[in-house]
Amino acid sequence: TKKITFSFEYLVTGKETCFFFSYQDGDNIYINESENDTFEVNITENTENRHVKGTFIGTIPGYENPGSVDIPNGNFDITY
């Protein structure tokens, strides 16, 4: 099972609005921390109609597990 979780500021766009991003692949969890400059989330749309759109790219280090995961070209388009 693979899972992505992220938190972002309401109605704000840009590369600094996402303050938490994690990727889980089975038992392995990878978390982007704010000081990590090898991973970028760019919120390109964030509307009052609860629609968020953006991209993510880079390397996320493991959380309580060795290694990291490379994401070469991620994107999302979500209505919540």
ABEGO torsion letter per residue (X at the ends): XBBBBBBBBBGBBEAAABABBBBBBEABBBBBBAABAABBBBBABBBAAGBBBEBBBEBBBBBGBBEBBBBABBBBBBBX
